Amino acid sequence: MVENKSSIMQIHPPTFRFLKNIEKNNNREWFRENKPEYEKAMSNIKAFTAAVEKELN
């Protein structure tokens, strides 16, 4: 799937959900079970920060 600029320039709701959940469940077992969500959240945050950095330069 090709993402357009507007979809890259935002932190998606599932990323915020992951962050709220890890705050409540900050332990190794929960993290192992939810690692795929972590990887998606990290990908989203990296894309967002790269897009912001590009706009600032």
Secondary structure, DSSP 8 states (H G I E B T S, - for coil): ----HHHHTS--HHHHHHHHHHHH--SHHHHHHTHHHHHHHHHHHHHHHHHHHHHH-
